[in-house]
Structures are given as structure tokens and as C-alpha cells.
Amino acid sequence: MSTTKYDVIVVGAGPGGSAAAALLAKEGKRVMLVDKNKSAGGRMMTIHDKEGFHYELFPISGCPTEGSQMEHVLELIGKTDAVKRIKPNELGLVDLMCLMNSKGELRWHEMSEMGKKMLHSLHISPMNPMHALGLNRVKKFFKAIMTMPEGEINKLYNISAEEFVDSYGPFPGLFRTFTLFICEGAFEMTCDKVPAADYIRFYQESNKFGSGRYYEYGFGRVFEVYAETVKELGGTVLYNTRVKSIDVEGGIAKGITLQNGDQYMADIVISDAGIRQTVLHLIGEEKFDLAYVNRIKSLLPNLACVGYRWFLDAPVLKSPSLVFFPEGGLHSWDEFKAMSEGKRDIQNYIYFGTTSLFPNTAPEGKQLVYAVMSCYPNPKIDTKPMLEYIKNMIHRIQPDLFDHIYKTEIMSVEQSATFGTDKMASDFGGESYGVANAIGQSGDQRPNAKSPIKNLYYVGNDAGGWGMGTNQAVDSAVNVVNLILN
Ligand SMILES: Cc1cc2nc3c(=O)[nH]c(=O)nc-3n(C[C@H](O)[C@H](O)[C@H](O)COP(=O)(O)OP(=O)(O)OC[C@H]3O[C@@H](n4cnc5c(N)ncnc54)[C@H](O)[C@@H]3O)c2cc1C
């Protein structure tokens, strides 16, 4: 056992853990940050200078553009200038959307475009009297969600986004499909589970603060800066180091034991290793009461992703993000499960994009392209049919890409589990964010960041926090640090 006692030990240097560690180090706490990976960032880690590319394992769209919690933390630790934010639209880059109707007709528009072109690509014709009536409902619907006050939004945690949208319908063309895809796009969760409150809040915030943000030398650079700050302020950062257990005595967290047997003590332990993994594996369910363990076991994770990273010998894509929506490709949670079990045809939205259009991310003339779809979060599912589907669809929308692939990497559910919180249970794992923004576990009903074990806190996507992915994880860090300091 090490005789050094830390004020705080943080298990996991993902977005949530690295942010919490940096903020506490800045407050003068003696901090130890430990991660099993080779650098900070968790599932949003950047792989640096691999054949000239700086890239993330999974596609990334930082949301919101302005006022993100990630940058708020950089400000709080005095590192605003350490990372350069990239706003795609300032580089003249536009995101595209492609909608395919049931006849297989493809229609494209720029994502920011709200006018005639968008209606066209949603297969809506204002000349059609039925569509014209439906368009009035669309206007009424948008007015309602964009002006809804916070108090009203908060009443909508127990109804799903799907139920809420359908209460205004029927809508013309592919509008319903298009608007409900936001649940997958923002929360990696199905529209029958995402609360209407989260869906509306996301719409309002994207409208106000924009969407689309990246960082020079990779998105994960922000989390590396957080971890570097811990070191600069006298803390300890251990990489390639797996924590075997969080040690608890008499209901109080006392420290950690590493895989190699080394032990460290601390007044406070914060876990960014996922709430389920922390409770069930790092501590052990016998240390909690049964009701709490059952609640943790019952939490739904969000969806996982599967797809390709294609390395191209030419800059084929001109847009950082091209989202493809097929009619009939909007699914419930149970339908995703059926798809993963081969009981349902695969038809899904595909995120197709590149970060190589941003400065200092790719070698001259080359491009790294992501093509990915959501899937049921279980590393054991057979993803071959999904990979086949993605390839077939990309052949339709960007056939020239296939003349330029010189290397292919598969983006798997397993990989997400490995880089993040490990496999969580026999039937789940590899989800993209963590505990889903779903009815019964969102808003006030999200798991409390303060554990029933004294001096133990959870941070990251699983523990409160608002926003999309990384922003939610970092928001939770800000909340947890405030809890601890107060
Ligand atoms: C396919 C995919 C697409 C995504 N797209 C986006 C996007 O477009 N926008 C966005 O904002 N977010 C996106 N995300 C989500 C984003 O990656 C997560 O929200 C974020 O990484 C969660 O941060 P976290 O701190 O909660 O956990 P994690 O990132 O999972 O970090 C947990 C850390 O804990 C460490 N750890 C776990 N167990 C141990 C242990 N026993 N010992 C030591 N260390 C341990 C892990 O190594 C890891 O570093 C995506 C994720 C995936 C997988």
C-alpha cells in the first residue's frame, strides 16, 4: 500500500473524469487520475499521427457550437488558448442530408437550409393540398417546441418524443421520420424511449447555440489538456493502468487497488468507469442495498454503433457530415433488438462523414471517412449484415469513394466497450454514451452522482449532466466538482 494519500482519486480519464480531475487540481486538491488507456479521452480519445492522421475511433460532432461545457472547463482551468476550436461553417464547409423515399429516390439538401430545397428533400410538395394542410401542422409544431418555457418542458419527462410528435400529426412527406431521427442523432437512443423534454430542449439549444464543432489536432486534445493540467498542478496521472477495485470499508470509499496489486488511499474517489461497472464490478453489489443494485441493473444503456473507417488516397468528400435517412428507417428499441438478432431487415440512418477537411488532421490529399449506423448495444451481436447494408447504401450515395480506399478499419461495438467502460453486463455493452436519456432515467430521474457509499461519486455520461455525449459527460464533472467543493 502506498503511503501517499490523495485528496481525490479519479478512476478513468474519459471526458468526465479528466474534466473533474483538472477542476479539482485547479482548486488545490491533491489529485490522482488513473486510466487503463494510453491517453485521456475515453471513447472520444484522439489517435495521434497514425500515418499522418489525427483521428477519433468514432465519428464526432461536437454540440453545441457555442457555449459548450468542454470550453467552460478550459476557461475554469485557465487553458482557453491551449486548444483551437474549429467551426466547420467558418471554413465554408456545409453538412448535407440525403433522404430516400420508399421508391428509392434520393434527395439532398444542406442541413442548415430550411426553405424550398428542404421541403423538396423531405418529399413534401406545397402544391399538394394534403401536404399544404400538413405544413400548417409543421409550423404549429415548431412554434410550440421553439417557444416552450422551461417549466412546461420539465413536465414532459414521462412521455416519449415519439408520442409528443404524433400528438401534432399526421405530418406530410418524411417530416415525421426526419424530426424523430434527432433522438438517435443527439442521444443515440430510440424515439420511443427518449423523453419529449430532452428532445425539445435539444431542438431549442441547437437553434440557439448551433451544432458542429471540432478541435485542431483532434477532439480528444481537449481531454489531454485537462489531464496535462492535473500533472502541471502537481497531481499524478497514470495511463495504461487498470483499476481492479474501489476499496470500501464500513460504507466509506477509502481508495483503489490497481490490477498489479498496488493500493492508493484517498479522501474521495470519483469513478468515470460507468455506474454499472463501478457498482457491480469495481465495488461489488454486496456493498449496496438490494433496491439500489436492482435500480442500477435496470438502467437502459443507449445504442451502440457499428461501421467503417475508410482511409482514402484522395479527398473524396467535400462535406464534413452527410446524413442519410431512408424512409422506414426509424426504429423502436425492440425493433433495434430484432434487427440485431436477424429477425428484421436492416434499414437505418447512416452517418457518413470526415474530419479530414479540418486543418492538421490528415496528410495532404488523403481522407479518413466514417460510415456508421446505430445498433443494439451488445458486443455479441452479428454485425456483418449491418456492415453489408452500410456498404450497399454508400455505393448508392457516393460510389466514387470505393475507387480510393487503401485501408479499411471496422468500427465495432466491442471497440467502444474496450475504450470506455468495459462490458457492463452479459446482455449489454459497448453503448456509445452510457445510461440512456430515456423515460424514467432522464432529467431529475438520472442516477445521482453521489453514491450511497460515502465519499464516492460517479462522473461522466451516467451521472446526471445535460447535453449530447461529451458535453453531458463534462457537464456532469462540473456538477460533481461543485457538489464536492460545497
Ligand atoms: C460510436 C460513437 C459515436 C459518438 N459520437 C459522439 C458525438 O458525435 N458527439 C459527442 O459529443 N459524443 C459522441 N460519443 C460519445 C462520447 O464518446 C461519450 O459521451 C464520452 O466519451 C463519455 O465520456 P465519459 O467520461 O462518460 O466516459 P468514457 O469516455 O467511457 O471514459 C471512461 C474512461 O474510464 C476508463 N476506465 C474504465 N474502467 C476503468 C478501469 N477499471 N481502470 C482504469 N480506467 C478505466 C476508460 O479507459 C475510459 O478512459 C460517441 C461515442 C461513440 C462510441
The ligand as a Gaussian input file, in Angstrom:
#p B3LYP/6-31G(d) Opt

LIG

0 1
 C      -19.677000       5.462000     -31.923000
 C      -19.676000       6.653000     -31.018000
 C      -20.040000       7.891000     -31.517000
 C      -20.069000       9.004000     -30.677000
 N      -20.372000      10.224000     -31.202000
 C      -20.344000      11.315000     -30.412000
 C      -20.583000      12.606000     -30.950000
 O      -20.769000      12.771000     -32.147000
 N      -20.582000      13.668000     -30.097000
 C      -20.332000      13.531000     -28.760000
 O      -20.312000      14.532000     -28.035000
 N      -20.097000      12.315000     -28.229000
 C      -20.096000      11.220000     -29.016000
 N      -19.843000       9.982000     -28.478000
 C      -19.918000       9.831000     -27.025000
 C      -18.674000      10.149000     -26.243000
 O      -17.621000       9.351000     -26.657000
 C      -19.042000       9.883000     -24.783000
 O      -20.126000      10.719000     -24.452000
 C      -17.921000      10.193000     -23.834000
 O      -16.737000       9.566000     -24.213000
 C      -18.336000       9.730000     -22.434000
 O      -17.420000      10.179000     -21.519000
 P      -17.303000       9.501000     -20.088000
 O      -16.318000      10.291000     -19.330000
 O      -18.651000       9.338000     -19.513000
 O      -16.809000       8.001000     -20.352000
 P      -15.744000       7.293000     -21.288000
 O      -15.427000       8.069000     -22.498000
 O      -16.253000       5.916000     -21.484000
 O      -14.455000       7.219000     -20.381000
 C      -14.340000       6.292000     -19.339000
 C      -12.871000       6.138000     -19.033000
 O      -12.735000       5.287000     -17.905000
 C      -11.659000       4.407000     -18.136000
 N      -11.858000       3.198000     -17.335000
 C      -12.956000       2.404000     -17.300000
 N      -12.765000       1.385000     -16.454000
 C      -11.521000       1.535000     -15.942000
 C      -10.744000       0.786000     -15.016000
 N      -11.214000      -0.309000     -14.431000
 N       -9.494000       1.221000     -14.741000
 C       -8.994000       2.345000     -15.326000
 N       -9.689000       3.086000     -16.208000
 C      -10.931000       2.685000     -16.506000
 C      -11.715000       4.125000     -19.627000
 O      -10.493000       3.644000     -20.126000
 C      -12.098000       5.487000     -20.180000
 O      -10.983000       6.268000     -20.493000
 C      -19.757000       8.857000     -29.304000
 C      -19.354000       7.616000     -28.818000
 C      -19.301000       6.523000     -29.659000
 C      -18.852000       5.201000     -29.105000

